[in-house]
Amino acid sequence: MPGRVITCYLRYVIDPHQLAEFEHYGKLWIPLVEKFGGQHHGYFLPSEGANNIALALFTFPSLAAYETYRAQSMQDPECLAAFRYAQETRCILSYERSFFRPVFE
């Protein structure tokens, strides 16, 4: 992605007893981010160490493009269904969002 892209880093605190539900949630979001012009780099689930921390990374061409995605996702039926799924399963206890400027070769 040329220009000044922005990568969103999401750090989740998840219920380790709801790991399968969180994995399903992640699989719902990967195509949704891409539907709105982002490039998803995947969800990263606990393996060794802490069993309640998961990560996600995705990139948009700019912060403005990310903000457009956020606004549109709040109106999109598939995105709203994914949000509801997380609420109903309570697989996510909390999360934090940070933004980074990636360095590509």
Biotite code that builds the C-alpha atoms (Angstrom):
import biotite.structure as struc

atoms = struc.array([
    struc.Atom([0.000, 0.000, 0.000], chain_id="A", res_id=1, res_name="MET", atom_name="CA", element="C"),
    struc.Atom([1.725, 3.182, -1.130], chain_id="A", res_id=2, res_name="PRO", atom_name="CA", element="C"),
    struc.Atom([1.619, 6.431, 0.804], chain_id="A", res_id=3, res_name="GLY", atom_name="CA", element="C"),
    struc.Atom([0.965, 6.941, 4.490], chain_id="A", res_id=4, res_name="ARG", atom_name="CA", element="C"),
    struc.Atom([-0.942, 3.896, 5.627], chain_id="A", res_id=5, res_name="VAL", atom_name="CA", element="C"),
    struc.Atom([-2.157, 3.275, 9.147], chain_id="A", res_id=6, res_name="ILE", atom_name="CA", element="C"),
    struc.Atom([-2.250, -0.076, 10.936], chain_id="A", res_id=7, res_name="THR", atom_name="CA", element="C"),
    struc.Atom([-4.764, -0.682, 13.674], chain_id="A", res_id=8, res_name="CYS", atom_name="CA", element="C"),
    struc.Atom([-3.550, -2.885, 16.519], chain_id="A", res_id=9, res_name="TYR", atom_name="CA", element="C"),
    struc.Atom([-6.257, -4.389, 18.686], chain_id="A", res_id=10, res_name="LEU", atom_name="CA", element="C"),
    struc.Atom([-5.350, -6.088, 21.958], chain_id="A", res_id=11, res_name="ARG", atom_name="CA", element="C"),
    struc.Atom([-8.204, -8.089, 23.398], chain_id="A", res_id=12, res_name="TYR", atom_name="CA", element="C"),
    struc.Atom([-8.711, -9.510, 26.840], chain_id="A", res_id=13, res_name="VAL", atom_name="CA", element="C"),
    struc.Atom([-10.848, -12.545, 26.128], chain_id="A", res_id=14, res_name="ILE", atom_name="CA", element="C"),
    struc.Atom([-12.640, -15.177, 28.151], chain_id="A", res_id=15, res_name="ASP", atom_name="CA", element="C"),
    struc.Atom([-10.371, -18.221, 27.760], chain_id="A", res_id=16, res_name="PRO", atom_name="CA", element="C"),
    struc.Atom([-13.445, -20.442, 28.088], chain_id="A", res_id=17, res_name="HIS", atom_name="CA", element="C"),
    struc.Atom([-14.889, -18.723, 24.997], chain_id="A", res_id=18, res_name="GLN", atom_name="CA", element="C"),
    struc.Atom([-11.846, -19.163, 22.757], chain_id="A", res_id=19, res_name="LEU", atom_name="CA", element="C"),
    struc.Atom([-13.780, -20.940, 19.984], chain_id="A", res_id=20, res_name="ALA", atom_name="CA", element="C"),
    struc.Atom([-16.363, -18.144, 20.023], chain_id="A", res_id=21, res_name="GLU", atom_name="CA", element="C"),
    struc.Atom([-13.669, -15.485, 19.802], chain_id="A", res_id=22, res_name="PHE", atom_name="CA", element="C"),
    struc.Atom([-12.024, -17.329, 16.908], chain_id="A", res_id=23, res_name="GLU", atom_name="CA", element="C"),
    struc.Atom([-15.376, -17.372, 15.101], chain_id="A", res_id=24, res_name="HIS", atom_name="CA", element="C"),
    struc.Atom([-15.738, -13.635, 15.788], chain_id="A", res_id=25, res_name="TYR", atom_name="CA", element="C"),
    struc.Atom([-12.318, -13.007, 14.241], chain_id="A", res_id=26, res_name="GLY", atom_name="CA", element="C"),
    struc.Atom([-13.208, -15.030, 11.161], chain_id="A", res_id=27, res_name="LYS", atom_name="CA", element="C"),
    struc.Atom([-16.330, -12.884, 10.762], chain_id="A", res_id=28, res_name="LEU", atom_name="CA", element="C"),
    struc.Atom([-14.323, -9.640, 10.795], chain_id="A", res_id=29, res_name="TRP", atom_name="CA", element="C"),
    struc.Atom([-11.498, -10.494, 8.403], chain_id="A", res_id=30, res_name="ILE", atom_name="CA", element="C"),
    struc.Atom([-13.648, -10.251, 5.234], chain_id="A", res_id=31, res_name="PRO", atom_name="CA", element="C"),
    struc.Atom([-15.594, -7.315, 6.672], chain_id="A", res_id=32, res_name="LEU", atom_name="CA", element="C"),
    struc.Atom([-12.460, -5.190, 7.080], chain_id="A", res_id=33, res_name="VAL", atom_name="CA", element="C"),
    struc.Atom([-11.468, -6.088, 3.529], chain_id="A", res_id=34, res_name="GLU", atom_name="CA", element="C"),
    struc.Atom([-15.003, -5.274, 2.290], chain_id="A", res_id=35, res_name="LYS", atom_name="CA", element="C"),
    struc.Atom([-14.410, -1.693, 3.416], chain_id="A", res_id=36, res_name="PHE", atom_name="CA", element="C"),
    struc.Atom([-10.976, -1.320, 1.820], chain_id="A", res_id=37, res_name="GLY", atom_name="CA", element="C"),
    struc.Atom([-8.685, -2.533, 4.568], chain_id="A", res_id=38, res_name="GLY", atom_name="CA", element="C"),
    struc.Atom([-6.073, -5.253, 4.507], chain_id="A", res_id=39, res_name="GLN", atom_name="CA", element="C"),
    struc.Atom([-6.462, -7.657, 7.412], chain_id="A", res_id=40, res_name="HIS", atom_name="CA", element="C"),
    struc.Atom([-3.304, -9.254, 8.784], chain_id="A", res_id=41, res_name="HIS", atom_name="CA", element="C"),
    struc.Atom([-5.150, -11.754, 10.945], chain_id="A", res_id=42, res_name="GLY", atom_name="CA", element="C"),
    struc.Atom([-6.154, -12.507, 14.469], chain_id="A", res_id=43, res_name="TYR", atom_name="CA", element="C"),
    struc.Atom([-3.590, -13.969, 16.834], chain_id="A", res_id=44, res_name="PHE", atom_name="CA", element="C"),
    struc.Atom([-4.937, -16.287, 19.509], chain_id="A", res_id=45, res_name="LEU", atom_name="CA", element="C"),
    struc.Atom([-3.261, -17.407, 22.738], chain_id="A", res_id=46, res_name="PRO", atom_name="CA", element="C"),
    struc.Atom([-0.793, -20.239, 22.340], chain_id="A", res_id=47, res_name="SER", atom_name="CA", element="C"),
    struc.Atom([1.877, -20.106, 25.048], chain_id="A", res_id=48, res_name="GLU", atom_name="CA", element="C"),
    struc.Atom([1.860, -17.751, 27.992], chain_id="A", res_id=49, res_name="GLY", atom_name="CA", element="C"),
    struc.Atom([-1.264, -15.769, 28.861], chain_id="A", res_id=50, res_name="ALA", atom_name="CA", element="C"),
    struc.Atom([-4.434, -17.597, 27.870], chain_id="A", res_id=51, res_name="ASN", atom_name="CA", element="C"),
    struc.Atom([-6.661, -14.527, 27.801], chain_id="A", res_id=52, res_name="ASN", atom_name="CA", element="C"),
    struc.Atom([-4.882, -12.161, 25.393], chain_id="A", res_id=53, res_name="ILE", atom_name="CA", element="C"),
    struc.Atom([-5.543, -12.053, 21.654], chain_id="A", res_id=54, res_name="ALA", atom_name="CA", element="C"),
    struc.Atom([-4.458, -9.586, 18.976], chain_id="A", res_id=55, res_name="LEU", atom_name="CA", element="C"),
    struc.Atom([-5.641, -8.360, 15.603], chain_id="A", res_id=56, res_name="ALA", atom_name="CA", element="C"),
    struc.Atom([-3.872, -6.207, 13.019], chain_id="A", res_id=57, res_name="LEU", atom_name="CA", element="C"),
    struc.Atom([-5.279, -4.553, 9.922], chain_id="A", res_id=58, res_name="PHE", atom_name="CA", element="C"),
    struc.Atom([-4.177, -1.729, 7.672], chain_id="A", res_id=59, res_name="THR", atom_name="CA", element="C"),
    struc.Atom([-6.031, 1.054, 5.865], chain_id="A", res_id=60, res_name="PHE", atom_name="CA", element="C"),
    struc.Atom([-4.624, 3.470, 3.277], chain_id="A", res_id=61, res_name="PRO", atom_name="CA", element="C"),
    struc.Atom([-5.056, 6.377, 5.723], chain_id="A", res_id=62, res_name="SER", atom_name="CA", element="C"),
    struc.Atom([-6.600, 7.334, 9.045], chain_id="A", res_id=63, res_name="LEU", atom_name="CA", element="C"),
    struc.Atom([-9.428, 8.968, 7.090], chain_id="A", res_id=64, res_name="ALA", atom_name="CA", element="C"),
    struc.Atom([-10.119, 5.659, 5.295], chain_id="A", res_id=65, res_name="ALA", atom_name="CA", element="C"),
    struc.Atom([-10.170, 3.897, 8.667], chain_id="A", res_id=66, res_name="TYR", atom_name="CA", element="C"),
    struc.Atom([-12.609, 6.470, 10.052], chain_id="A", res_id=67, res_name="GLU", atom_name="CA", element="C"),
    struc.Atom([-14.857, 5.961, 7.007], chain_id="A", res_id=68, res_name="THR", atom_name="CA", element="C"),
    struc.Atom([-14.760, 2.208, 7.628], chain_id="A", res_id=69, res_name="TYR", atom_name="CA", element="C"),
    struc.Atom([-15.706, 2.724, 11.294], chain_id="A", res_id=70, res_name="ARG", atom_name="CA", element="C"),
    struc.Atom([-18.664, 4.926, 10.373], chain_id="A", res_id=71, res_name="ALA", atom_name="CA", element="C"),
    struc.Atom([-19.874, 2.549, 7.658], chain_id="A", res_id=72, res_name="GLN", atom_name="CA", element="C"),
    struc.Atom([-19.426, -0.525, 9.864], chain_id="A", res_id=73, res_name="SER", atom_name="CA", element="C"),
    struc.Atom([-21.901, 0.942, 12.351], chain_id="A", res_id=74, res_name="MET", atom_name="CA", element="C"),
    struc.Atom([-24.558, 0.812, 9.616], chain_id="A", res_id=75, res_name="GLN", atom_name="CA", element="C"),
    struc.Atom([-23.629, -2.462, 7.897], chain_id="A", res_id=76, res_name="ASP", atom_name="CA", element="C"),
    struc.Atom([-25.881, -5.461, 8.741], chain_id="A", res_id=77, res_name="PRO", atom_name="CA", element="C"),
    struc.Atom([-22.993, -7.987, 8.672], chain_id="A", res_id=78, res_name="GLU", atom_name="CA", element="C"),
    struc.Atom([-20.856, -5.826, 10.956], chain_id="A", res_id=79, res_name="CYS", atom_name="CA", element="C"),
    struc.Atom([-23.750, -5.255, 13.338], chain_id="A", res_id=80, res_name="LEU", atom_name="CA", element="C"),
    struc.Atom([-24.338, -9.019, 13.455], chain_id="A", res_id=81, res_name="ALA", atom_name="CA", element="C"),
    struc.Atom([-20.664, -9.562, 14.337], chain_id="A", res_id=82, res_name="ALA", atom_name="CA", element="C"),
    struc.Atom([-20.875, -6.974, 17.129], chain_id="A", res_id=83, res_name="PHE", atom_name="CA", element="C"),
    struc.Atom([-24.020, -8.696, 18.460], chain_id="A", res_id=84, res_name="ARG", atom_name="CA", element="C"),
    struc.Atom([-22.307, -12.101, 18.338], chain_id="A", res_id=85, res_name="TYR", atom_name="CA", element="C"),
    struc.Atom([-19.491, -10.827, 20.575], chain_id="A", res_id=86, res_name="ALA", atom_name="CA", element="C"),
    struc.Atom([-21.993, -9.317, 23.002], chain_id="A", res_id=87, res_name="GLN", atom_name="CA", element="C"),
    struc.Atom([-24.128, -12.458, 23.138], chain_id="A", res_id=88, res_name="GLU", atom_name="CA", element="C"),
    struc.Atom([-21.191, -14.841, 23.646], chain_id="A", res_id=89, res_name="THR", atom_name="CA", element="C"),
    struc.Atom([-19.282, -12.478, 25.966], chain_id="A", res_id=90, res_name="ARG", atom_name="CA", element="C"),
    struc.Atom([-16.066, -13.759, 24.430], chain_id="A", res_id=91, res_name="CYS", atom_name="CA", element="C"),
    struc.Atom([-14.456, -10.290, 24.662], chain_id="A", res_id=92, res_name="ILE", atom_name="CA", element="C"),
    struc.Atom([-13.969, -8.870, 28.152], chain_id="A", res_id=93, res_name="LEU", atom_name="CA", element="C"),
    struc.Atom([-12.215, -5.685, 27.026], chain_id="A", res_id=94, res_name="SER", atom_name="CA", element="C"),
    struc.Atom([-10.017, -4.334, 24.264], chain_id="A", res_id=95, res_name="TYR", atom_name="CA", element="C"),
    struc.Atom([-7.694, -1.477, 23.455], chain_id="A", res_id=96, res_name="GLU", atom_name="CA", element="C"),
    struc.Atom([-7.022, 0.050, 20.068], chain_id="A", res_id=97, res_name="ARG", atom_name="CA", element="C"),
    struc.Atom([-3.780, 1.704, 18.968], chain_id="A", res_id=98, res_name="SER", atom_name="CA", element="C"),
    struc.Atom([-2.566, 2.949, 15.598], chain_id="A", res_id=99, res_name="PHE", atom_name="CA", element="C"),
    struc.Atom([0.831, 2.521, 14.030], chain_id="A", res_id=100, res_name="PHE", atom_name="CA", element="C"),
    struc.Atom([2.594, 3.689, 10.912], chain_id="A", res_id=101, res_name="ARG", atom_name="CA", element="C"),
    struc.Atom([4.129, 0.596, 9.360], chain_id="A", res_id=102, res_name="PRO", atom_name="CA", element="C"),
    struc.Atom([7.503, 0.593, 7.666], chain_id="A", res_id=103, res_name="VAL", atom_name="CA", element="C"),
    struc.Atom([7.589, -1.482, 4.479], chain_id="A", res_id=104, res_name="PHE", atom_name="CA", element="C"),
    struc.Atom([10.604, -2.213, 2.356], chain_id="A", res_id=105, res_name="GLU", atom_name="CA", element="C"),
])
